[in-house]
Amino acid sequence: MRKAELYADLGWIENKFTFNQLFELFYTLAQVRYATQKQLQPLNHRVATKKNLVKFVELDYLNAVSLVKNETAFYITEKTRKILTNEGFNVKVLQKDFTGQTLIHPLKITSCLLNLQPWIVFYPQFKEPPNYGADWLKPDACLIFKKDKAYKIQFLEVEEEKPDWENYLLNKKEKYEQLARDKNLYYLWWKYWADKLELPMCKEKDFCFSVLCFGNIKREWEGWKFNEFAGI
C-alpha cells in the first residue's frame, strides 16, 4: 500500500517532500525530545517550515509547547510514535513523558545534540552505588557514535555557571570517576542498554566512556572534552 493511502491525512505532502524525509525528521525530533522550528529547519528546510509544523500539530503528529519566552518547541505525539514503530525505527529508547517547568535547558541540549550528529542518543539516570537507592547522577544525554560494528560511548553535560560552580563540577567529575570503577556499569547497565539500542555487546576490556562538556569552561581532565556552547 502506498504511504499516501496508509497515512491518508498526510497525502498533501506528496508534492512537497517524501514520507521518508518526514519520518526521519520526526525520528530526530523524538530523539532530541524538544526542538524549535529554528532548530529543525536546517535538518530539512522543506519539511520544517512554520506552516508545515503548525499543520502537523493540527493533525496530532506533533504537540507544541511555549515554556520559553517567544519560543515554541515541538515534540512528537503518541500517534507519531506508533508510525515510527510501524516504519521500523527503534523507539525502545525514546522518552515517553514530556514534562518540565521550563524548556531553556532542554533546548540548549538539543542545540548541542544537533551539532554532533550522527549519533544514537538516550537519557539514562544512575542510582548511587553500592546500594543503588537514591538518585545520584543524571547526564544531559548519552551519545553513541557508531561505525560499522564499533562504537564510542560519550556522556553529554551542558553546563552554565552557578553558585559554587567549581565544587559542583569537581563533584560531578568524582561521580563519573566512581561510575567508571563500578563493575555493574558494564555487566548490568550496558548489557541492558546495548540490547535496547540493538548494539553488539563489547568485551569488558574494550568498554569505556568519555564525557563531553559544553559551557564557558576549560579544564584538563582525563576522559573529558570541553567545547564552548554556541547558543540555541
ZATORMAR-230854 format. One record per atom (N, C-alpha, C): x, y, z; residue in three letters. Coordinates in steps of 0.1 Angstrom, whole numbers, padded with zeros to 4 digits, always signed. Each point is the difference from the previous one (the first is absolute). Layout:
BEGIN
XYZALA ...
This chain:
BEGIN
+0008-0012+0000MET -0008+0012+0000MET +0009+0013+0000MET -0004+0009-0008ARG +0008+0013-0001ARG -0002+0007+0013ARG +0011+0008+0004LYS +0000+0007+0012LYS -0012+0010+0001LYS -0003+0006-0012ALA -0010+0010+0000ALA -0014-0006+0003ALA -0001-0013-0003GLU -0013-0007+0004GLU +0001-0005+0014GLU +0012-0004+0005LEU +0001-0005+0013LEU -0002+0011+0010LEU +0006+0012-0003TYR -0002+0012+0009TYR -0007+0010-0008TYR -0013-0002-0001ALA -0009+0009-0009ALA +0001+0014+0004ALA +0001+0004+0012ASP +0000+0014+0004ASP +0014+0007-0003ASP +0009-0008-0006LEU +0013+0006-0004LEU +0002+0000-0015LEU -0011-0003-0007GLY +0001+0000-0015GLY +0004+0013-0006GLY -0002+0011+0007TRP +0003+0013-0005TRP +0015+0003-0001TRP +0009-0009+0006ILE +0014+0003+0000ILE +0007-0006-0013ILE -0007-0008-0007GLU +0006-0007-0011GLU +0007+0009-0010GLU -0005+0011-0003ASN +0007+0009-0010ASN +0010+0010+0007ASN +0002-0002+0013LYS +0008+0009+0007LYS +0013-0007+0004LYS -0001-0012+0006PHE +0012-0007+0005PHE -0005-0015+0002PHE +0009-0009+0002THR -0003-0014+0001THR -0004-0004+0014THR -0007-0011+0001PHE -0004-0005+0013PHE +0012-0004+0008PHE +0011-0005-0007ASN +0012-0004+0008ASN +0007+0012+0006ASN +0000+0012-0008GLN +0005+0012+0006GLN -0008+0005+0012GLN -0013-0002-0001LEU -0008+0004+0012LEU +0003-0009+0012LEU +0000-0013-0002PHE +0002-0009+0011PHE +0014+0001+0006PHE +0010+0003-0008GLU +0013+0003+0005GLU +0000+0012+0009GLU -0007+0010-0004LEU +0000+0012+0008LEU -0008-0002+0013LEU -0011-0007-0001PHE -0007-0004+0012PHE +0009-0008+0010PHE +0008-0009-0006TYR +0008-0009+0009TYR +0011+0008+0007TYR +0006+0009-0008THR +0010+0009+0006THR -0006+0008+0011THR -0011+0006-0002LEU -0007+0007+0010LEU -0003-0008+0012LEU -0005-0013-0002ALA -0003-0009+0011ALA +0013-0003+0008ALA +0011+0000-0006GLN +0012-0004+0007GLN +0005+0012+0008GLN -0001+0012-0005VAL +0005+0012+0008VAL -0011+0005+0010VAL -0012-0005-0002ARG -0011+0002+0009ARG -0008+0013-0003ARG +0007+0012+0000TYR -0006+0012-0003TYR +0008+0008-0010TYR -0006+0008-0009ALA +0007+0008-0009ALA -0009+0011-0005ALA +0006+0012-0003THR -0007+0011-0006THR +0000-0002-0016THR -0008+0008-0006GLN +0000+0000-0015GLN +0014+0005-0005GLN +0006+0009+0007LYS +0013+0005-0004LYS +0011-0012+0001LYS -0002-0008+0010GLN +0010-0011+0001GLN -0003-0011-0010GLN -0013-0002-0003LEU -0003-0011-0010LEU +0002+0003-0014LEU -0001+0013-0004GLN +0001+0004-0014GLN +0012-0004-0007GLN +0012+0001+0007PRO +0012-0004-0007PRO +0001-0015-0004PRO -0008-0008+0008LEU +0000-0015-0003LEU -0007-0003-0013LEU -0011+0008-0003ASN -0007-0002-0013ASN -0009+0013-0002ASN +0005+0009-0008HIS -0007+0013-0001HIS -0014-0002-0007HIS -0002-0010-0008ARG -0013-0003-0006ARG -0010-0004+0010ARG +0004-0009+0009VAL -0009-0006+0010VAL -0003+0010+0011VAL +0011+0006+0006ALA -0002+0007+0012ALA -0003+0015-0001ALA -0009+0003-0009THR -0005+0014-0001THR -0010+0003+0011THR -0002+0012+0003LYS -0009+0004+0011LYS -0014-0005-0004LYS -0004+0002-0012LYS -0013-0005-0005LYS -0002-0015+0002LYS +0010-0007-0004ASN -0001-0015+0001ASN -0001-0005+0014ASN +0008+0006+0009LEU +0000-0004+0014LEU -0013+0003+0007LEU -0006+0011-0004VAL -0013+0003+0006VAL -0011-0010-0005VAL +0002-0004-0013LYS -0009-0010-0006LYS +0001-0013+0007LYS +0013-0004+0003PHE +0002-0013+0007PHE -0006+0001+0014PHE +0000+0011+0007VAL -0006+0002+0013VAL -0015-0002-0002VAL -0006+0006-0010GLU -0015-0001-0002GLU -0004-0015-0003GLU +0009-0007-0006LEU -0003-0014-0004LEU +0005-0010+0011LEU +0004+0005+0012ASP +0004-0008+0011ASP +0013-0008-0002ASP +0009+0004-0009TYR +0012-0006-0001TYR +0011+0006+0009TYR -0002+0013+0003LEU +0008+0007+0010LEU -0008+0007+0010LEU +0006+0002+0012ASN -0005+0009+0009ASN +0009+0013+0001ASN -0006+0011+0003ALA +0008+0012+0002ALA -0002+0006+0014ALA +0011+0005+0005VAL +0000+0005+0014VAL +0009+0013+0000VAL -0005+0010+0007SER +0008+0012+0001SER +0004+0003+0015SER +0010-0006+0004LEU +0006+0001+0013LEU +0012+0009+0001LEU +0004+0005-0012VAL +0011+0010-0001VAL -0006+0012-0007VAL +0003+0012+0006LYS -0005+0012-0006LYS +0002+0002-0015LYS -0010+0002-0007ASN +0000+0002-0015ASN +0005-0012-0007ASN +0000-0012+0006GLU +0005-0012-0007GLU -0011-0011+0001GLU -0003-0006-0011THR -0009-0012+0000THR +0009-0012-0003THR -0001-0010+0009ALA +0007-0012-0002ALA -0010-0011-0004ALA +0005-0009-0008PHE -0008-0011-0005PHE +0005-0014+0005PHE -0009-0009+0002TYR +0004-0014+0004TYR -0011-0009-0006TYR +0004-0013-0002ILE -0009-0009-0007ILE -0011-0005+0009ILE -0011-0004-0006THR -0011-0006+0007THR +0000-0015+0000THR -0009-0006+0007GLU -0001-0015+0000GLU -0004-0005-0014GLU -0007+0008-0008LYS -0004-0004-0013LYS +0013-0001-0009LYS +0009+0009+0002THR +0013+0000-0008THR +0009-0011+0005THR +0000-0003+0013ARG +0008-0011+0005ARG -0005-0013-0006ARG -0013-0002-0002LYS -0005-0013-0006LYS +0004-0001-0014LYS +0000+0012-0007ILE +0004+0000-0014ILE +0015-0004-0001ILE +0008+0006+0008LEU +0015-0003+0000LEU +0002-0015+0003LEU -0008-0005+0009THR +0001-0015+0002THR -0003-0008-0012THR -0011+0004-0007ASN -0005-0007-0012ASN +0011+0001-0011ASN +0007+0011+0000GLU +0009+0003-0011GLU +0014-0006+0003GLU +0002-0007+0011GLY +0012-0007+0003GLY +0010+0007+0008GLY -0003+0012+0006PHE +0009+0007+0008PHE +0001-0006+0014PHE +0011+0001+0006ASN +0002-0005+0014ASN -0006+0010+0010ASN -0011-0003+0005VAL -0007+0009+0009VAL +0002-0004+0015VAL +0008-0011+0002LYS +0001-0005+0014LYS +0007+0009+0009LYS +0008+0009-0005VAL +0008+0009+0009VAL -0006+0014+0000VAL -0011+0003-0007LEU -0006+0013-0001LEU -0007+0004+0013LEU +0002+0012+0005GLN -0007+0004+0012GLN -0015+0001-0003GLN -0008-0005+0010LYS -0014+0000-0001LYS -0007+0012+0006LYS +0005+0005+0011ASP -0007+0010+0007ASP +0008+0013-0002ASP -0007+0011-0004PHE +0005+0013-0002PHE -0005+0009+0011PHE +0009+0004+0009THR -0004+0008+0011THR +0010+0011+0003THR -0003+0009+0008GLY +0010+0010+0004GLY -0006+0014+0001GLY +0006+0008+0008GLN -0006+0014+0002GLN +0007+0010-0009GLN +0011-0004-0006THR +0007+0009-0009THR +0007-0008-0011THR +0001+0005-0012LEU +0007-0007-0010LEU +0013+0006-0004LEU +0005+0009+0008ILE +0012+0007-0003ILE +0012-0010-0001ILE +0001-0008+0010HIS +0012-0009+0001HIS -0002-0012-0011HIS -0012-0006-0001PRO -0002-0010-0010PRO +0003+0005-0014PRO -0003+0012-0003LEU +0002+0006-0014LEU +0015+0002-0002LEU +0007+0003+0011LYS +0015+0001-0001LYS +0006-0013-0003LYS -0005-0011+0006ILE +0004-0013-0002ILE -0003-0004-0015ILE -0011+0004-0005THR -0004-0003-0014THR +0010+0006-0009THR +0004+0013+0002SER +0009+0007-0008SER +0014-0008-0001SER +0004-0004+0012CYS +0013-0008+0000CYS -0001-0013-0007CYS -0011-0007+0002LEU -0002-0013-0007LEU -0001+0002-0015LEU -0007+0009-0005LEU -0001+0002-0014LEU +0013+0004-0007LEU +0009+0006+0008ASN +0013+0003-0005ASN +0010-0012+0000ASN -0005-0011+0006LEU +0009-0011+0001LEU -0004-0012-0008LEU -0010+0001-0008GLN -0005-0011-0008GLN +0011-0005-0009GLN -0001-0013-0004PRO -0010-0010+0004PRO +0003-0008+0012PRO -0010-0004+0007TRP +0001-0007+0013TRP -0012-0008+0003TRP +0001-0009+0010ILE -0011-0006+0007ILE -0001+0007+0014ILE -0011+0005+0004VAL +0000+0007+0013VAL -0011-0006+0009VAL +0003+0000+0013PHE -0010-0004+0010PHE +0003+0008+0013PHE -0009-0002+0010TYR +0001+0009+0012TYR +0000-0008+0013TYR +0011-0006+0004PRO +0001-0008+0011PRO +0000+0008+0013PRO -0003-0007+0011GLN +0002+0005+0014GLN +0006-0011+0008GLN +0009+0005+0009PHE +0007-0010+0008PHE -0003+0002+0015PHE -0002-0012+0006LYS -0002+0000+0015LYS +0014-0001+0007LYS +0000+0004+0012GLU +0013+0001+0007GLU +0005-0014+0004GLU +0012-0004-0005PRO +0005-0013+0005PRO +0006+0001+0014PRO +0001-0011+0008PRO -0002-0014-0005PRO -0014-0005+0002PRO -0009+0008+0007ASN -0014-0005+0003ASN -0010+0003-0011ASN +0004+0010-0008TYR -0009+0004-0011TYR -0014+0004+0004TYR +0000+0009+0011GLY -0013+0004+0005GLY -0004+0014-0005GLY +0008+0010+0004ALA -0004+0014-0003ALA +0005+0004-0014ALA -0007+0009-0006ASP +0005+0006-0013ASP +0013+0007+0003ASP +0009-0002-0010TRP +0014+0004+0002TRP +0006+0008-0011TRP -0001-0005-0012LEU +0006+0007-0012LEU -0009-0001-0012LEU -0003+0012-0005LYS -0009+0000-0012LYS +0007+0008-0011LYS +0007-0006-0009PRO +0006+0006-0012PRO -0011+0007-0008PRO +0004+0011-0007ASP -0010+0006-0009ASP -0004-0009-0012ASP +0009-0009-0003ALA -0003-0010-0010ALA +0012-0010-0001ALA -0002-0011-0006CYS +0010-0010-0004CYS +0000-0002-0015CYS +0012+0002-0006LEU +0001-0001-0014LEU +0008-0012-0004LEU -0005-0007-0010ILE +0007-0011-0006ILE +0004+0004-0014ILE +0013+0000-0003PHE +0005+0003-0013PHE +0004-0014-0006PHE -0006-0004-0011LYS +0001-0013-0005LYS +0007+0000-0014LYS +0009-0009-0002LYS +0006-0002-0013LYS +0002-0015-0002LYS -0008-0006-0010ASP +0000-0014-0002ASP -0004-0007+0013ASP +0009-0009+0005LYS -0004-0007+0013LYS +0006+0007+0012LYS +0008+0010-0002ALA +0007+0007+0011ALA -0009+0012+0004ALA +0001+0004+0013TYR -0007+0011+0005TYR +0007+0007+0011TYR -0003+0012+0002LYS +0006+0008+0011LYS -0011+0006+0009LYS +0002-0001+0013ILE -0010+0005+0010ILE +0004+0013+0005ILE -0008+0010+0000GLN +0003+0013+0005GLN -0011+0006+0008GLN +0002+0004+0012PHE -0010+0007+0008PHE +0000+0015-0003PHE -0011+0006-0001LEU -0001+0015-0003LEU -0004+0007+0012LEU +0008+0011+0003GLU -0004+0010+0010GLU +0000+0014-0006GLU -0011+0006+0002VAL -0001+0014-0004VAL -0001+0009+0012VAL +0010+0007+0003GLU +0002+0007+0013GLU -0001+0015-0001GLU -0006+0007+0010GLU -0001+0014+0001GLU +0006+0004+0014GLU +0006+0011+0000GLU +0006+0005+0013GLU -0011+0001+0010GLU +0003-0004+0012LYS -0009+0000+0012LYS +0008+0002+0013LYS -0007+0003+0011PRO +0007+0002+0012PRO +0009-0013+0004PRO +0012+0003+0005ASP +0009-0011+0003ASP +0002-0009-0011ASP +0002+0005-0012TRP +0001-0007-0012TRP +0012-0010+0000TRP +0011+0005+0005GLU +0012-0009+0000GLU -0002-0013+0008GLU -0006+0001+0012ASN -0002-0012+0008ASN -0011-0008-0007ASN -0010+0006-0006TYR -0010-0007-0007TYR +0006-0009-0011TYR +0009+0006-0008LEU +0006-0007-0011LEU +0010-0011+0005LEU +0007+0003+0010LEU +0009-0011+0006LEU -0008-0011+0006LEU -0011+0003+0006ASN -0009-0011+0005ASN -0005-0009-0012ASN -0004+0007-0011LYS -0004-0008-0011LYS +0011-0009-0006LYS +0012+0006-0001LYS +0011-0007-0005LYS +0003-0013+0009LYS -0001+0002+0013GLU +0002-0011+0009GLU -0010-0011-0002GLU -0013+0004-0003LYS -0010-0010-0002LYS +0003-0008-0013LYS +0004+0007-0010TYR +0003-0008-0013TYR +0012-0009+0003TYR +0010+0004+0008GLU +0011-0009+0003GLU -0005-0012+0008GLU -0009+0002+0009GLN -0005-0011+0008GLN -0009-0009-0009GLN -0007+0006-0010LEU -0008-0008-0009LEU +0009-0009-0008LEU +0012+0005-0005ALA +0009-0007-0008ALA +0006-0012+0008ALA +0000+0001+0013ARG +0006-0011+0008ARG -0011-0011+0003ARG -0012+0003-0002ASP -0011-0009+0004ASP -0002-0011-0010ASP +0003-0012+0004LYS -0001-0012-0009LYS -0014-0002-0006LYS -0010+0005+0008ASN -0014-0002-0005ASN -0003+0009-0012ASN +0008+0010-0002LEU -0002+0009-0012LEU +0001-0009-0013LEU +0009-0009+0000TYR +0001-0008-0012TYR -0009-0012+0001TYR +0000-0007+0011TYR -0007-0013+0000TYR -0016+0002+0001TYR -0004+0010+0006LEU -0015+0002+0001LEU -0005+0012-0009LEU +0006+0012+0002TRP -0005+0012-0007TRP +0002-0001-0015TRP +0012-0003-0004TRP +0003+0000-0014TRP -0006-0012-0007TRP -0001-0011+0007LYS -0007-0012-0006LYS -0014+0003-0003LYS -0007+0007+0009TYR -0014+0004-0002TYR -0001+0010-0011TYR +0008+0010-0001TRP -0001+0010-0010TRP +0004-0005-0014TRP +0011-0008+0000ALA +0004-0006-0013ALA -0011-0007-0007ALA -0008-0008+0008ASP -0011-0007-0005ASP -0011+0009-0006ASP -0003+0011+0008LYS -0010+0009-0005LYS +0004+0008-0012LYS +0013+0003-0001LEU +0006+0007-0011LEU +0003-0009-0012LEU -0002-0013+0002GLU +0003-0010-0010GLU +0015+0001-0005GLU +0009+0001+0010LEU +0014+0001-0002LEU +0006-0013+0005LEU +0011-0005-0006PRO +0007-0011+0005PRO +0007+0003+0013PRO +0000-0010+0009MET +0006+0002+0013MET +0016-0001-0002MET +0007+0010+0004CYS +0014+0000-0002CYS +0006-0008+0012CYS +0013-0003-0001LYS +0007-0007+0010LYS +0003+0010+0012LYS +0001-0005+0012GLU +0001+0009+0011GLU +0013+0008-0001GLU +0011-0005-0005LYS +0013+0007-0001LYS -0001+0011-0010LYS -0010+0000-0009ASP -0002+0010-0010ASP -0010+0011+0004ASP -0007-0003+0011PHE -0011+0009+0004PHE +0006+0013+0007PHE -0004+0011-0004CYS +0004+0013+0006CYS -0010+0011-0004CYS +0002+0011+0006PHE -0008+0012-0004PHE +0008+0012+0002PHE -0005+0011-0006SER +0006+0014+0002SER -0012+0009+0003SER +0004+0013+0004VAL -0010+0010+0003VAL +0003+0012-0009VAL -0011+0005-0007LEU +0001+0012-0008LEU -0008+0011+0007LEU +0007+0010+0004CYS -0006+0011+0007CYS +0000+0013-0008CYS -0013+0006-0001PHE -0001+0012-0007PHE -0002+0011+0010PHE +0006+0012-0001GLY -0001+0011+0009GLY +0012+0009+0000GLY -0001+0011+0007ASN +0011+0009+0000ASN +0010-0004+0011ASN +0007-0011-0003ILE +0009-0006+0010ILE +0010-0008-0008ILE +0012-0001+0006LYS +0011-0008-0006LYS +0008-0006+0012LYS +0001-0013-0001ARG +0008-0008+0010ARG +0008-0010-0008ARG +0011-0004+0006GLU +0008-0011-0005GLU -0002-0013+0008GLU -0012-0006-0003TRP -0004-0012+0008TRP +0001-0012-0009TRP +0006-0010+0004GLU +0001-0013-0007GLU -0014-0005-0003GLU -0003-0003-0013GLY -0013-0006-0003GLY -0011+0010-0003GLY +0004+0013+0001TRP -0010+0011-0002TRP +0005+0008-0012TRP -0010+0005-0008LYS +0002+0010-0010LYS -0009+0012+0002LYS +0006+0012-0001PHE -0008+0012+0002PHE -0002+0008-0012PHE -0013+0003-0003ASN -0003+0009-0012ASN -0008+0012+0005ASN +0002+0011-0007GLU -0009+0011+0002GLU -0014-0002-0005GLU -0009+0006+0008PHE -0014-0002-0004PHE -0003+0011-0011PHE -0006-0004-0011ALA -0002+0010-0011ALA -0013+0007+0001ALA -0009-0004+0009GLY -0013+0006+0002GLY -0012-0007-0007GLY -0012+0003+0004ILE -0012-0006-0006ILE -0002+0005-0014ILE 
